[in-house]
Amino acid sequence: MSLTRRDAALSFGALWTTLALPAGARAQASPTLTWTPKALSADQARTLDVVAELIIPATDTPGARAAGVPQFVDRALSDYYDAEDAARFKAGLDRIDSEARTGHGGAFVTLPAATQLALLTRLDTEGVASFRALKELVTIGYFTSEPGATLALRYDPVPGDYRGCVPLKDIGRAWATV
């Protein structure tokens, strides 16, 4: 069963740590960056760009790349993470690329999308902490972006009356306010 971004948004908890990779998701490799990383190397930023788009691909709403999630992650690492946590996060990106080179003979961003997805699915299934942290930050970045909060989620700046215990089928998308 494939999992849509909407289903994922509704199913993961407050920190969104259980987001599953959508089956058949395809990321477009980005050979050149359209932004200048502050905390990441160019190779790490390219890996992040592809991984983020695999985690939240473009569908009927913009994906992670279009929502600026890679830049969000880089800015978070640069401005908010302490040096030790940022180093661990960057080592996780390096691990993805290293496993791609070792197991598949090329940089992660050059592999076919199915191979990229299989590698990430394995890391997710094995519970690799650095990949879980990456998924969490990508998800937070996406759902706090304008496209994530207004297009992927139902947006209502003044939600109105409180109605508890409403069946989810009556609500549709989850709610976000900015």
Chimera marker file (.cmm) of the C-alpha trace (Angstrom):
<marker_set name="trace">
<marker id="1" x="0.000" y="0.000" z="0.000" r="1" g="1" b="0" radius="0.5"/>
<marker id="2" x="1.500" y="3.353" z="-0.939" r="1" g="1" b="0" radius="0.5"/>
<marker id="3" x="1.353" y="6.211" z="1.514" r="1" g="1" b="0" radius="0.5"/>
<marker id="4" x="0.433" y="9.681" z="0.277" r="1" g="1" b="0" radius="0.5"/>
<marker id="5" x="1.831" y="12.798" z="1.850" r="1" g="1" b="0" radius="0.5"/>
<marker id="6" x="-1.646" y="13.615" z="3.214" r="1" g="1" b="0" radius="0.5"/>
<marker id="7" x="-1.944" y="10.184" z="4.840" r="1" g="1" b="0" radius="0.5"/>
<marker id="8" x="1.540" y="10.571" z="6.292" r="1" g="1" b="0" radius="0.5"/>
<marker id="9" x="0.740" y="14.021" z="7.694" r="1" g="1" b="0" radius="0.5"/>
<marker id="10" x="-2.334" y="12.648" z="9.396" r="1" g="1" b="0" radius="0.5"/>
<marker id="11" x="-0.618" y="9.565" z="10.770" r="1" g="1" b="0" radius="0.5"/>
<marker id="12" x="2.580" y="10.811" z="12.353" r="1" g="1" b="0" radius="0.5"/>
<marker id="13" x="2.637" y="12.282" z="15.819" r="1" g="1" b="0" radius="0.5"/>
<marker id="14" x="3.646" y="15.679" z="17.116" r="1" g="1" b="0" radius="0.5"/>
<marker id="15" x="7.255" y="15.298" z="16.048" r="1" g="1" b="0" radius="0.5"/>
<marker id="16" x="6.465" y="13.363" z="12.865" r="1" g="1" b="0" radius="0.5"/>
<marker id="17" x="9.099" y="10.738" z="13.566" r="1" g="1" b="0" radius="0.5"/>
<marker id="18" x="7.312" y="7.850" z="11.900" r="1" g="1" b="0" radius="0.5"/>
<marker id="19" x="6.916" y="9.256" z="8.386" r="1" g="1" b="0" radius="0.5"/>
<marker id="20" x="7.288" y="6.390" z="5.918" r="1" g="1" b="0" radius="0.5"/>
<marker id="21" x="8.816" y="6.939" z="2.521" r="1" g="1" b="0" radius="0.5"/>
<marker id="22" x="6.110" y="6.970" z="-0.151" r="1" g="1" b="0" radius="0.5"/>
<marker id="23" x="6.348" y="3.929" z="-2.394" r="1" g="1" b="0" radius="0.5"/>
<marker id="24" x="7.458" y="4.759" z="-5.889" r="1" g="1" b="0" radius="0.5"/>
<marker id="25" x="8.629" y="8.240" z="-4.944" r="1" g="1" b="0" radius="0.5"/>
<marker id="26" x="11.091" y="9.670" z="-7.406" r="1" g="1" b="0" radius="0.5"/>
<marker id="27" x="13.543" y="12.468" z="-6.801" r="1" g="1" b="0" radius="0.5"/>
<marker id="28" x="15.102" y="14.436" z="-9.592" r="1" g="1" b="0" radius="0.5"/>
<marker id="29" x="18.860" y="14.558" z="-9.055" r="1" g="1" b="0" radius="0.5"/>
<marker id="30" x="20.009" y="18.144" z="-8.783" r="1" g="1" b="0" radius="0.5"/>
<marker id="31" x="23.453" y="18.328" z="-10.399" r="1" g="1" b="0" radius="0.5"/>
<marker id="32" x="23.912" y="21.975" z="-9.452" r="1" g="1" b="0" radius="0.5"/>
<marker id="33" x="22.472" y="23.766" z="-6.465" r="1" g="1" b="0" radius="0.5"/>
<marker id="34" x="20.394" y="26.896" z="-6.885" r="1" g="1" b="0" radius="0.5"/>
<marker id="35" x="21.375" y="28.063" z="-3.385" r="1" g="1" b="0" radius="0.5"/>
<marker id="36" x="24.614" y="28.414" z="-1.434" r="1" g="1" b="0" radius="0.5"/>
<marker id="37" x="24.883" y="26.176" z="1.641" r="1" g="1" b="0" radius="0.5"/>
<marker id="38" x="26.085" y="27.737" z="4.888" r="1" g="1" b="0" radius="0.5"/>
<marker id="39" x="26.626" y="24.645" z="7.048" r="1" g="1" b="0" radius="0.5"/>
<marker id="40" x="26.841" y="21.850" z="4.490" r="1" g="1" b="0" radius="0.5"/>
<marker id="41" x="29.403" y="21.028" z="1.836" r="1" g="1" b="0" radius="0.5"/>
<marker id="42" x="28.143" y="21.156" z="-1.751" r="1" g="1" b="0" radius="0.5"/>
<marker id="43" x="28.058" y="17.328" z="-1.875" r="1" g="1" b="0" radius="0.5"/>
<marker id="44" x="26.108" y="17.123" z="1.397" r="1" g="1" b="0" radius="0.5"/>
<marker id="45" x="23.672" y="19.771" z="0.154" r="1" g="1" b="0" radius="0.5"/>
<marker id="46" x="23.081" y="17.854" z="-3.107" r="1" g="1" b="0" radius="0.5"/>
<marker id="47" x="22.511" y="14.639" z="-1.141" r="1" g="1" b="0" radius="0.5"/>
<marker id="48" x="20.092" y="16.464" z="1.177" r="1" g="1" b="0" radius="0.5"/>
<marker id="49" x="18.255" y="17.934" z="-1.816" r="1" g="1" b="0" radius="0.5"/>
<marker id="50" x="17.588" y="14.500" z="-3.329" r="1" g="1" b="0" radius="0.5"/>
<marker id="51" x="16.807" y="12.809" z="0.008" r="1" g="1" b="0" radius="0.5"/>
<marker id="52" x="14.343" y="15.548" z="0.990" r="1" g="1" b="0" radius="0.5"/>
<marker id="53" x="12.524" y="15.195" z="-2.332" r="1" g="1" b="0" radius="0.5"/>
<marker id="54" x="12.347" y="11.406" z="-1.859" r="1" g="1" b="0" radius="0.5"/>
<marker id="55" x="10.880" y="11.861" z="1.616" r="1" g="1" b="0" radius="0.5"/>
<marker id="56" x="8.309" y="14.433" z="0.459" r="1" g="1" b="0" radius="0.5"/>
<marker id="57" x="7.993" y="14.260" z="-3.329" r="1" g="1" b="0" radius="0.5"/>
<marker id="58" x="6.047" y="16.665" z="-5.482" r="1" g="1" b="0" radius="0.5"/>
<marker id="59" x="2.532" y="15.370" z="-6.082" r="1" g="1" b="0" radius="0.5"/>
<marker id="60" x="-0.540" y="17.533" z="-6.508" r="1" g="1" b="0" radius="0.5"/>
<marker id="61" x="1.242" y="19.846" z="-4.053" r="1" g="1" b="0" radius="0.5"/>
<marker id="62" x="4.874" y="21.023" z="-4.110" r="1" g="1" b="0" radius="0.5"/>
<marker id="63" x="7.542" y="18.667" z="-2.807" r="1" g="1" b="0" radius="0.5"/>
<marker id="64" x="10.323" y="19.360" z="-0.331" r="1" g="1" b="0" radius="0.5"/>
<marker id="65" x="12.608" y="20.916" z="-2.928" r="1" g="1" b="0" radius="0.5"/>
<marker id="66" x="10.010" y="23.440" z="-4.118" r="1" g="1" b="0" radius="0.5"/>
<marker id="67" x="9.150" y="24.287" z="-0.503" r="1" g="1" b="0" radius="0.5"/>
<marker id="68" x="12.790" y="25.187" z="0.235" r="1" g="1" b="0" radius="0.5"/>
<marker id="69" x="13.306" y="22.361" z="2.713" r="1" g="1" b="0" radius="0.5"/>
<marker id="70" x="17.008" y="21.771" z="1.907" r="1" g="1" b="0" radius="0.5"/>
<marker id="71" x="17.719" y="25.443" z="2.589" r="1" g="1" b="0" radius="0.5"/>
<marker id="72" x="15.672" y="25.235" z="5.813" r="1" g="1" b="0" radius="0.5"/>
<marker id="73" x="17.742" y="22.260" z="7.012" r="1" g="1" b="0" radius="0.5"/>
<marker id="74" x="21.025" y="23.988" z="6.115" r="1" g="1" b="0" radius="0.5"/>
<marker id="75" x="19.925" y="27.149" z="7.934" r="1" g="1" b="0" radius="0.5"/>
<marker id="76" x="18.878" y="25.135" z="11.001" r="1" g="1" b="0" radius="0.5"/>
<marker id="77" x="22.274" y="23.410" z="11.082" r="1" g="1" b="0" radius="0.5"/>
<marker id="78" x="24.083" y="26.712" z="10.667" r="1" g="1" b="0" radius="0.5"/>
<marker id="79" x="22.066" y="28.902" z="13.004" r="1" g="1" b="0" radius="0.5"/>
<marker id="80" x="20.479" y="26.648" z="15.639" r="1" g="1" b="0" radius="0.5"/>
<marker id="81" x="22.323" y="23.348" z="16.026" r="1" g="1" b="0" radius="0.5"/>
<marker id="82" x="25.339" y="23.161" z="18.298" r="1" g="1" b="0" radius="0.5"/>
<marker id="83" x="28.577" y="22.059" z="16.607" r="1" g="1" b="0" radius="0.5"/>
<marker id="84" x="28.387" y="18.473" z="17.895" r="1" g="1" b="0" radius="0.5"/>
<marker id="85" x="24.798" y="17.878" z="16.756" r="1" g="1" b="0" radius="0.5"/>
<marker id="86" x="25.452" y="19.524" z="13.390" r="1" g="1" b="0" radius="0.5"/>
<marker id="87" x="28.507" y="17.289" z="12.898" r="1" g="1" b="0" radius="0.5"/>
<marker id="88" x="26.403" y="14.192" z="13.656" r="1" g="1" b="0" radius="0.5"/>
<marker id="89" x="23.747" y="15.325" z="11.208" r="1" g="1" b="0" radius="0.5"/>
<marker id="90" x="26.317" y="15.963" z="8.468" r="1" g="1" b="0" radius="0.5"/>
<marker id="91" x="27.936" y="12.582" z="9.165" r="1" g="1" b="0" radius="0.5"/>
<marker id="92" x="24.519" y="11.020" z="8.517" r="1" g="1" b="0" radius="0.5"/>
<marker id="93" x="24.391" y="12.668" z="5.073" r="1" g="1" b="0" radius="0.5"/>
<marker id="94" x="27.946" y="11.469" z="4.428" r="1" g="1" b="0" radius="0.5"/>
<marker id="95" x="26.896" y="7.954" z="5.438" r="1" g="1" b="0" radius="0.5"/>
<marker id="96" x="24.120" y="7.935" z="2.833" r="1" g="1" b="0" radius="0.5"/>
<marker id="97" x="26.594" y="8.917" z="0.134" r="1" g="1" b="0" radius="0.5"/>
<marker id="98" x="29.243" y="6.491" z="1.397" r="1" g="1" b="0" radius="0.5"/>
<marker id="99" x="26.798" y="3.574" z="1.404" r="1" g="1" b="0" radius="0.5"/>
<marker id="100" x="25.738" y="4.501" z="-2.131" r="1" g="1" b="0" radius="0.5"/>
<marker id="101" x="29.354" y="4.515" z="-3.314" r="1" g="1" b="0" radius="0.5"/>
<marker id="102" x="30.208" y="1.276" z="-1.515" r="1" g="1" b="0" radius="0.5"/>
<marker id="103" x="27.076" y="-0.643" z="-2.405" r="1" g="1" b="0" radius="0.5"/>
<marker id="104" x="26.261" y="0.811" z="-5.820" r="1" g="1" b="0" radius="0.5"/>
<marker id="105" x="29.485" y="2.304" z="-7.190" r="1" g="1" b="0" radius="0.5"/>
<marker id="106" x="28.416" y="5.922" z="-7.399" r="1" g="1" b="0" radius="0.5"/>
<marker id="107" x="27.424" y="9.027" z="-5.494" r="1" g="1" b="0" radius="0.5"/>
<marker id="108" x="23.906" y="8.901" z="-4.051" r="1" g="1" b="0" radius="0.5"/>
<marker id="109" x="22.662" y="11.707" z="-6.309" r="1" g="1" b="0" radius="0.5"/>
<marker id="110" x="23.759" y="9.807" z="-9.451" r="1" g="1" b="0" radius="0.5"/>
<marker id="111" x="21.924" y="6.562" z="-8.648" r="1" g="1" b="0" radius="0.5"/>
<marker id="112" x="18.577" y="5.661" z="-10.223" r="1" g="1" b="0" radius="0.5"/>
<marker id="113" x="15.626" y="6.791" z="-8.107" r="1" g="1" b="0" radius="0.5"/>
<marker id="114" x="14.618" y="3.189" z="-7.319" r="1" g="1" b="0" radius="0.5"/>
<marker id="115" x="18.098" y="2.491" z="-5.941" r="1" g="1" b="0" radius="0.5"/>
<marker id="116" x="18.063" y="5.718" z="-3.922" r="1" g="1" b="0" radius="0.5"/>
<marker id="117" x="14.686" y="4.819" z="-2.469" r="1" g="1" b="0" radius="0.5"/>
<marker id="118" x="15.810" y="1.274" z="-1.627" r="1" g="1" b="0" radius="0.5"/>
<marker id="119" x="18.872" y="2.579" z="0.228" r="1" g="1" b="0" radius="0.5"/>
<marker id="120" x="16.796" y="5.073" z="2.239" r="1" g="1" b="0" radius="0.5"/>
<marker id="121" x="14.123" y="2.485" z="2.962" r="1" g="1" b="0" radius="0.5"/>
<marker id="122" x="16.800" y="0.157" z="4.350" r="1" g="1" b="0" radius="0.5"/>
<marker id="123" x="18.193" y="2.911" z="6.597" r="1" g="1" b="0" radius="0.5"/>
<marker id="124" x="14.653" y="3.684" z="7.760" r="1" g="1" b="0" radius="0.5"/>
<marker id="125" x="13.823" y="0.026" z="8.420" r="1" g="1" b="0" radius="0.5"/>
<marker id="126" x="17.070" y="-0.465" z="10.347" r="1" g="1" b="0" radius="0.5"/>
<marker id="127" x="16.195" y="2.536" z="12.530" r="1" g="1" b="0" radius="0.5"/>
<marker id="128" x="19.390" y="4.466" z="11.754" r="1" g="1" b="0" radius="0.5"/>
<marker id="129" x="19.257" y="7.425" z="14.141" r="1" g="1" b="0" radius="0.5"/>
<marker id="130" x="20.827" y="9.914" z="11.745" r="1" g="1" b="0" radius="0.5"/>
<marker id="131" x="18.255" y="9.079" z="9.070" r="1" g="1" b="0" radius="0.5"/>
<marker id="132" x="15.394" y="9.433" z="11.544" r="1" g="1" b="0" radius="0.5"/>
<marker id="133" x="16.736" y="12.865" z="12.531" r="1" g="1" b="0" radius="0.5"/>
<marker id="134" x="16.951" y="13.802" z="8.857" r="1" g="1" b="0" radius="0.5"/>
<marker id="135" x="13.347" y="12.694" z="8.205" r="1" g="1" b="0" radius="0.5"/>
<marker id="136" x="12.156" y="14.645" z="11.215" r="1" g="1" b="0" radius="0.5"/>
<marker id="137" x="13.875" y="17.869" z="10.184" r="1" g="1" b="0" radius="0.5"/>
<marker id="138" x="12.732" y="17.523" z="6.555" r="1" g="1" b="0" radius="0.5"/>
<marker id="139" x="9.166" y="16.962" z="7.709" r="1" g="1" b="0" radius="0.5"/>
<marker id="140" x="9.202" y="19.882" z="10.127" r="1" g="1" b="0" radius="0.5"/>
<marker id="141" x="10.717" y="22.085" z="7.420" r="1" g="1" b="0" radius="0.5"/>
<marker id="142" x="8.059" y="21.070" z="4.933" r="1" g="1" b="0" radius="0.5"/>
<marker id="143" x="4.980" y="21.432" z="7.113" r="1" g="1" b="0" radius="0.5"/>
<marker id="144" x="6.133" y="24.799" z="8.473" r="1" g="1" b="0" radius="0.5"/>
<marker id="145" x="6.804" y="26.128" z="4.960" r="1" g="1" b="0" radius="0.5"/>
<marker id="146" x="4.122" y="28.144" z="3.189" r="1" g="1" b="0" radius="0.5"/>
<marker id="147" x="3.344" y="25.384" z="0.628" r="1" g="1" b="0" radius="0.5"/>
<marker id="148" x="3.320" y="22.704" z="3.321" r="1" g="1" b="0" radius="0.5"/>
<marker id="149" x="1.092" y="24.658" z="5.698" r="1" g="1" b="0" radius="0.5"/>
<marker id="150" x="-1.289" y="26.070" z="3.096" r="1" g="1" b="0" radius="0.5"/>
<marker id="151" x="-1.410" y="23.496" z="0.284" r="1" g="1" b="0" radius="0.5"/>
<marker id="152" x="-0.566" y="20.112" z="1.812" r="1" g="1" b="0" radius="0.5"/>
<marker id="153" x="-2.479" y="20.869" z="5.001" r="1" g="1" b="0" radius="0.5"/>
<marker id="154" x="-5.824" y="22.618" z="5.190" r="1" g="1" b="0" radius="0.5"/>
<marker id="155" x="-5.143" y="26.227" z="6.148" r="1" g="1" b="0" radius="0.5"/>
<marker id="156" x="-7.505" y="28.359" z="8.172" r="1" g="1" b="0" radius="0.5"/>
<marker id="157" x="-6.013" y="31.389" z="9.941" r="1" g="1" b="0" radius="0.5"/>
<marker id="158" x="-9.003" y="31.540" z="12.312" r="1" g="1" b="0" radius="0.5"/>
<marker id="159" x="-10.237" y="27.981" z="12.750" r="1" g="1" b="0" radius="0.5"/>
<marker id="160" x="-13.519" y="28.940" z="14.406" r="1" g="1" b="0" radius="0.5"/>
<marker id="161" x="-15.551" y="26.907" z="16.867" r="1" g="1" b="0" radius="0.5"/>
<marker id="162" x="-14.045" y="23.968" z="18.699" r="1" g="1" b="0" radius="0.5"/>
<marker id="163" x="-15.719" y="20.683" z="17.803" r="1" g="1" b="0" radius="0.5"/>
<marker id="164" x="-14.166" y="17.743" z="19.634" r="1" g="1" b="0" radius="0.5"/>
<marker id="165" x="-14.295" y="14.119" z="18.500" r="1" g="1" b="0" radius="0.5"/>
<marker id="166" x="-15.105" y="14.914" z="14.864" r="1" g="1" b="0" radius="0.5"/>
<marker id="167" x="-14.531" y="11.962" z="12.528" r="1" g="1" b="0" radius="0.5"/>
<marker id="168" x="-11.444" y="12.513" z="10.385" r="1" g="1" b="0" radius="0.5"/>
<marker id="169" x="-13.437" y="11.792" z="7.218" r="1" g="1" b="0" radius="0.5"/>
<marker id="170" x="-15.551" y="14.881" z="8.013" r="1" g="1" b="0" radius="0.5"/>
<marker id="171" x="-12.467" y="17.087" z="8.371" r="1" g="1" b="0" radius="0.5"/>
<marker id="172" x="-10.366" y="15.967" z="5.415" r="1" g="1" b="0" radius="0.5"/>
<marker id="173" x="-6.850" y="17.335" z="5.702" r="1" g="1" b="0" radius="0.5"/>
<marker id="174" x="-5.202" y="18.134" z="9.006" r="1" g="1" b="0" radius="0.5"/>
<marker id="175" x="-5.175" y="21.799" z="10.074" r="1" g="1" b="0" radius="0.5"/>
<marker id="176" x="-2.313" y="24.248" z="10.245" r="1" g="1" b="0" radius="0.5"/>
<marker id="177" x="-2.232" y="27.895" z="11.241" r="1" g="1" b="0" radius="0.5"/>
<marker id="178" x="0.559" y="30.340" z="10.630" r="1" g="1" b="0" radius="0.5"/>
<link id1="1" id2="2" r="1" g="1" b="0" radius="0.2"/>
<link id1="2" id2="3" r="1" g="1" b="0" radius="0.2"/>
<link id1="3" id2="4" r="1" g="1" b="0" radius="0.2"/>
<link id1="4" id2="5" r="1" g="1" b="0" radius="0.2"/>
<link id1="5" id2="6" r="1" g="1" b="0" radius="0.2"/>
<link id1="6" id2="7" r="1" g="1" b="0" radius="0.2"/>
<link id1="7" id2="8" r="1" g="1" b="0" radius="0.2"/>
<link id1="8" id2="9" r="1" g="1" b="0" radius="0.2"/>
<link id1="9" id2="10" r="1" g="1" b="0" radius="0.2"/>
<link id1="10" id2="11" r="1" g="1" b="0" radius="0.2"/>
<link id1="11" id2="12" r="1" g="1" b="0" radius="0.2"/>
<link id1="12" id2="13" r="1" g="1" b="0" radius="0.2"/>
<link id1="13" id2="14" r="1" g="1" b="0" radius="0.2"/>
<link id1="14" id2="15" r="1" g="1" b="0" radius="0.2"/>
<link id1="15" id2="16" r="1" g="1" b="0" radius="0.2"/>
<link id1="16" id2="17" r="1" g="1" b="0" radius="0.2"/>
<link id1="17" id2="18" r="1" g="1" b="0" radius="0.2"/>
<link id1="18" id2="19" r="1" g="1" b="0" radius="0.2"/>
<link id1="19" id2="20" r="1" g="1" b="0" radius="0.2"/>
<link id1="20" id2="21" r="1" g="1" b="0" radius="0.2"/>
<link id1="21" id2="22" r="1" g="1" b="0" radius="0.2"/>
<link id1="22" id2="23" r="1" g="1" b="0" radius="0.2"/>
<link id1="23" id2="24" r="1" g="1" b="0" radius="0.2"/>
<link id1="24" id2="25" r="1" g="1" b="0" radius="0.2"/>
<link id1="25" id2="26" r="1" g="1" b="0" radius="0.2"/>
<link id1="26" id2="27" r="1" g="1" b="0" radius="0.2"/>
<link id1="27" id2="28" r="1" g="1" b="0" radius="0.2"/>
<link id1="28" id2="29" r="1" g="1" b="0" radius="0.2"/>
<link id1="29" id2="30" r="1" g="1" b="0" radius="0.2"/>
<link id1="30" id2="31" r="1" g="1" b="0" radius="0.2"/>
<link id1="31" id2="32" r="1" g="1" b="0" radius="0.2"/>
<link id1="32" id2="33" r="1" g="1" b="0" radius="0.2"/>
<link id1="33" id2="34" r="1" g="1" b="0" radius="0.2"/>
<link id1="34" id2="35" r="1" g="1" b="0" radius="0.2"/>
<link id1="35" id2="36" r="1" g="1" b="0" radius="0.2"/>
<link id1="36" id2="37" r="1" g="1" b="0" radius="0.2"/>
<link id1="37" id2="38" r="1" g="1" b="0" radius="0.2"/>
<link id1="38" id2="39" r="1" g="1" b="0" radius="0.2"/>
<link id1="39" id2="40" r="1" g="1" b="0" radius="0.2"/>
<link id1="40" id2="41" r="1" g="1" b="0" radius="0.2"/>
<link id1="41" id2="42" r="1" g="1" b="0" radius="0.2"/>
<link id1="42" id2="43" r="1" g="1" b="0" radius="0.2"/>
<link id1="43" id2="44" r="1" g="1" b="0" radius="0.2"/>
<link id1="44" id2="45" r="1" g="1" b="0" radius="0.2"/>
<link id1="45" id2="46" r="1" g="1" b="0" radius="0.2"/>
<link id1="46" id2="47" r="1" g="1" b="0" radius="0.2"/>
<link id1="47" id2="48" r="1" g="1" b="0" radius="0.2"/>
<link id1="48" id2="49" r="1" g="1" b="0" radius="0.2"/>
<link id1="49" id2="50" r="1" g="1" b="0" radius="0.2"/>
<link id1="50" id2="51" r="1" g="1" b="0" radius="0.2"/>
<link id1="51" id2="52" r="1" g="1" b="0" radius="0.2"/>
<link id1="52" id2="53" r="1" g="1" b="0" radius="0.2"/>
<link id1="53" id2="54" r="1" g="1" b="0" radius="0.2"/>
<link id1="54" id2="55" r="1" g="1" b="0" radius="0.2"/>
<link id1="55" id2="56" r="1" g="1" b="0" radius="0.2"/>
<link id1="56" id2="57" r="1" g="1" b="0" radius="0.2"/>
<link id1="57" id2="58" r="1" g="1" b="0" radius="0.2"/>
<link id1="58" id2="59" r="1" g="1" b="0" radius="0.2"/>
<link id1="59" id2="60" r="1" g="1" b="0" radius="0.2"/>
<link id1="60" id2="61" r="1" g="1" b="0" radius="0.2"/>
<link id1="61" id2="62" r="1" g="1" b="0" radius="0.2"/>
<link id1="62" id2="63" r="1" g="1" b="0" radius="0.2"/>
<link id1="63" id2="64" r="1" g="1" b="0" radius="0.2"/>
<link id1="64" id2="65" r="1" g="1" b="0" radius="0.2"/>
<link id1="65" id2="66" r="1" g="1" b="0" radius="0.2"/>
<link id1="66" id2="67" r="1" g="1" b="0" radius="0.2"/>
<link id1="67" id2="68" r="1" g="1" b="0" radius="0.2"/>
<link id1="68" id2="69" r="1" g="1" b="0" radius="0.2"/>
<link id1="69" id2="70" r="1" g="1" b="0" radius="0.2"/>
<link id1="70" id2="71" r="1" g="1" b="0" radius="0.2"/>
<link id1="71" id2="72" r="1" g="1" b="0" radius="0.2"/>
<link id1="72" id2="73" r="1" g="1" b="0" radius="0.2"/>
<link id1="73" id2="74" r="1" g="1" b="0" radius="0.2"/>
<link id1="74" id2="75" r="1" g="1" b="0" radius="0.2"/>
<link id1="75" id2="76" r="1" g="1" b="0" radius="0.2"/>
<link id1="76" id2="77" r="1" g="1" b="0" radius="0.2"/>
<link id1="77" id2="78" r="1" g="1" b="0" radius="0.2"/>
<link id1="78" id2="79" r="1" g="1" b="0" radius="0.2"/>
<link id1="79" id2="80" r="1" g="1" b="0" radius="0.2"/>
<link id1="80" id2="81" r="1" g="1" b="0" radius="0.2"/>
<link id1="81" id2="82" r="1" g="1" b="0" radius="0.2"/>
<link id1="82" id2="83" r="1" g="1" b="0" radius="0.2"/>
<link id1="83" id2="84" r="1" g="1" b="0" radius="0.2"/>
<link id1="84" id2="85" r="1" g="1" b="0" radius="0.2"/>
<link id1="85" id2="86" r="1" g="1" b="0" radius="0.2"/>
<link id1="86" id2="87" r="1" g="1" b="0" radius="0.2"/>
<link id1="87" id2="88" r="1" g="1" b="0" radius="0.2"/>
<link id1="88" id2="89" r="1" g="1" b="0" radius="0.2"/>
<link id1="89" id2="90" r="1" g="1" b="0" radius="0.2"/>
<link id1="90" id2="91" r="1" g="1" b="0" radius="0.2"/>
<link id1="91" id2="92" r="1" g="1" b="0" radius="0.2"/>
<link id1="92" id2="93" r="1" g="1" b="0" radius="0.2"/>
<link id1="93" id2="94" r="1" g="1" b="0" radius="0.2"/>
<link id1="94" id2="95" r="1" g="1" b="0" radius="0.2"/>
<link id1="95" id2="96" r="1" g="1" b="0" radius="0.2"/>
<link id1="96" id2="97" r="1" g="1" b="0" radius="0.2"/>
<link id1="97" id2="98" r="1" g="1" b="0" radius="0.2"/>
<link id1="98" id2="99" r="1" g="1" b="0" radius="0.2"/>
<link id1="99" id2="100" r="1" g="1" b="0" radius="0.2"/>
<link id1="100" id2="101" r="1" g="1" b="0" radius="0.2"/>
<link id1="101" id2="102" r="1" g="1" b="0" radius="0.2"/>
<link id1="102" id2="103" r="1" g="1" b="0" radius="0.2"/>
<link id1="103" id2="104" r="1" g="1" b="0" radius="0.2"/>
<link id1="104" id2="105" r="1" g="1" b="0" radius="0.2"/>
<link id1="105" id2="106" r="1" g="1" b="0" radius="0.2"/>
<link id1="106" id2="107" r="1" g="1" b="0" radius="0.2"/>
<link id1="107" id2="108" r="1" g="1" b="0" radius="0.2"/>
<link id1="108" id2="109" r="1" g="1" b="0" radius="0.2"/>
<link id1="109" id2="110" r="1" g="1" b="0" radius="0.2"/>
<link id1="110" id2="111" r="1" g="1" b="0" radius="0.2"/>
<link id1="111" id2="112" r="1" g="1" b="0" radius="0.2"/>
<link id1="112" id2="113" r="1" g="1" b="0" radius="0.2"/>
<link id1="113" id2="114" r="1" g="1" b="0" radius="0.2"/>
<link id1="114" id2="115" r="1" g="1" b="0" radius="0.2"/>
<link id1="115" id2="116" r="1" g="1" b="0" radius="0.2"/>
<link id1="116" id2="117" r="1" g="1" b="0" radius="0.2"/>
<link id1="117" id2="118" r="1" g="1" b="0" radius="0.2"/>
<link id1="118" id2="119" r="1" g="1" b="0" radius="0.2"/>
<link id1="119" id2="120" r="1" g="1" b="0" radius="0.2"/>
<link id1="120" id2="121" r="1" g="1" b="0" radius="0.2"/>
<link id1="121" id2="122" r="1" g="1" b="0" radius="0.2"/>
<link id1="122" id2="123" r="1" g="1" b="0" radius="0.2"/>
<link id1="123" id2="124" r="1" g="1" b="0" radius="0.2"/>
<link id1="124" id2="125" r="1" g="1" b="0" radius="0.2"/>
<link id1="125" id2="126" r="1" g="1" b="0" radius="0.2"/>
<link id1="126" id2="127" r="1" g="1" b="0" radius="0.2"/>
<link id1="127" id2="128" r="1" g="1" b="0" radius="0.2"/>
<link id1="128" id2="129" r="1" g="1" b="0" radius="0.2"/>
<link id1="129" id2="130" r="1" g="1" b="0" radius="0.2"/>
<link id1="130" id2="131" r="1" g="1" b="0" radius="0.2"/>
<link id1="131" id2="132" r="1" g="1" b="0" radius="0.2"/>
<link id1="132" id2="133" r="1" g="1" b="0" radius="0.2"/>
<link id1="133" id2="134" r="1" g="1" b="0" radius="0.2"/>
<link id1="134" id2="135" r="1" g="1" b="0" radius="0.2"/>
<link id1="135" id2="136" r="1" g="1" b="0" radius="0.2"/>
<link id1="136" id2="137" r="1" g="1" b="0" radius="0.2"/>
<link id1="137" id2="138" r="1" g="1" b="0" radius="0.2"/>
<link id1="138" id2="139" r="1" g="1" b="0" radius="0.2"/>
<link id1="139" id2="140" r="1" g="1" b="0" radius="0.2"/>
<link id1="140" id2="141" r="1" g="1" b="0" radius="0.2"/>
<link id1="141" id2="142" r="1" g="1" b="0" radius="0.2"/>
<link id1="142" id2="143" r="1" g="1" b="0" radius="0.2"/>
<link id1="143" id2="144" r="1" g="1" b="0" radius="0.2"/>
<link id1="144" id2="145" r="1" g="1" b="0" radius="0.2"/>
<link id1="145" id2="146" r="1" g="1" b="0" radius="0.2"/>
<link id1="146" id2="147" r="1" g="1" b="0" radius="0.2"/>
<link id1="147" id2="148" r="1" g="1" b="0" radius="0.2"/>
<link id1="148" id2="149" r="1" g="1" b="0" radius="0.2"/>
<link id1="149" id2="150" r="1" g="1" b="0" radius="0.2"/>
<link id1="150" id2="151" r="1" g="1" b="0" radius="0.2"/>
<link id1="151" id2="152" r="1" g="1" b="0" radius="0.2"/>
<link id1="152" id2="153" r="1" g="1" b="0" radius="0.2"/>
<link id1="153" id2="154" r="1" g="1" b="0" radius="0.2"/>
<link id1="154" id2="155" r="1" g="1" b="0" radius="0.2"/>
<link id1="155" id2="156" r="1" g="1" b="0" radius="0.2"/>
<link id1="156" id2="157" r="1" g="1" b="0" radius="0.2"/>
<link id1="157" id2="158" r="1" g="1" b="0" radius="0.2"/>
<link id1="158" id2="159" r="1" g="1" b="0" radius="0.2"/>
<link id1="159" id2="160" r="1" g="1" b="0" radius="0.2"/>
<link id1="160" id2="161" r="1" g="1" b="0" radius="0.2"/>
<link id1="161" id2="162" r="1" g="1" b="0" radius="0.2"/>
<link id1="162" id2="163" r="1" g="1" b="0" radius="0.2"/>
<link id1="163" id2="164" r="1" g="1" b="0" radius="0.2"/>
<link id1="164" id2="165" r="1" g="1" b="0" radius="0.2"/>
<link id1="165" id2="166" r="1" g="1" b="0" radius="0.2"/>
<link id1="166" id2="167" r="1" g="1" b="0" radius="0.2"/>
<link id1="167" id2="168" r="1" g="1" b="0" radius="0.2"/>
<link id1="168" id2="169" r="1" g="1" b="0" radius="0.2"/>
<link id1="169" id2="170" r="1" g="1" b="0" radius="0.2"/>
<link id1="170" id2="171" r="1" g="1" b="0" radius="0.2"/>
<link id1="171" id2="172" r="1" g="1" b="0" radius="0.2"/>
<link id1="172" id2="173" r="1" g="1" b="0" radius="0.2"/>
<link id1="173" id2="174" r="1" g="1" b="0" radius="0.2"/>
<link id1="174" id2="175" r="1" g="1" b="0" radius="0.2"/>
<link id1="175" id2="176" r="1" g="1" b="0" radius="0.2"/>
<link id1="176" id2="177" r="1" g="1" b="0" radius="0.2"/>
<link id1="177" id2="178" r="1" g="1" b="0" radius="0.2"/>
</marker_set>
